Amino acid sequence: MNTQTLVDPWDSANEAEEIQFSNEFWGQVEARSWYCVLEKEIGRVEFDPQVHSQDRCRTAIDITVRPLVEMGLKFDLTRSMIAESREWVSFVLPSIRELGIHPRDLNGKWVKVQTVTLTDKTGNPVTYTDINGTVKEKTTIKFLKIFFSEDECRSDYLANSGKPVHQYKTGNGTNGNGNGSDNKERQTALAFLKAYVQSACRGQMDINIIRETLALNIAQQPLISKYFTVDSPETIELITQYMG
């Protein structure tokens, strides 16, 4: 679609181009890990040493890749898994190590990832049945590249997408859609903050413990701490929301 502002949906429909879906994504990572137990018919529940036995403790991994605006996608690539599983140990973790970084350093990074079919030890695809009763092959993600900046990530995407680079301004605070890069980065930081607040509030009603947990997590995440503290209005609002 061209870059002019369209106010009539039929104008958009008239000029629409099919979105070409790919198994490759370029974007920014939100990654977190937390201890959990697996509850039947519930799934992952935060591990509580006062309630659960230590042998039930597992490591939950949540990874979200928020695609570049230029990809034209309206969804994030999200995978939730258990670290003590074949998916993490045999597929995701090796791809991270090949990039020369520790998994804890993924958060906030700009990357290129690929969705691949998850297979069992015999090499057969792992399948599941969706809500419509259709059997599908389960996929997971492999990390292919890590970039120093959003601009570098965008350049790599444009070089592989065939889209003309001159359509997008880079290195000067804009990203081709009229929004400043600082504003976009702040929105990404807010999304990460939301995930941390939700995790800190899960099963916890003591506001002091929640604040201590968040203060520590925010301090360890440069992208979040650049814009927010535990006393920021956005943080307080999120705490109120998730405690309520």
ABEGO torsion letter per residue (X at the ends): XBABBBABAAAAAAABBBBBBBABBBEBBBBBBBBBBBBBGAEBBBBBAAABBAAABBBBBBBBBBBBAAAGBABBBBBBBBAABAAAAAAAAAAAAAAGBBAAAABGBBBBBBBBBBBBAAGBBBBBBBAAGBBBBBBBBBBABBBABAAAAAAAAAAAAGBBAAABBBGAGBAGAGBBAAAAAAAAAAAAAAAAAAAAABGBABAAAAAAAAAAAAAABAAAAAABBAABAAAAAAAAAAAX
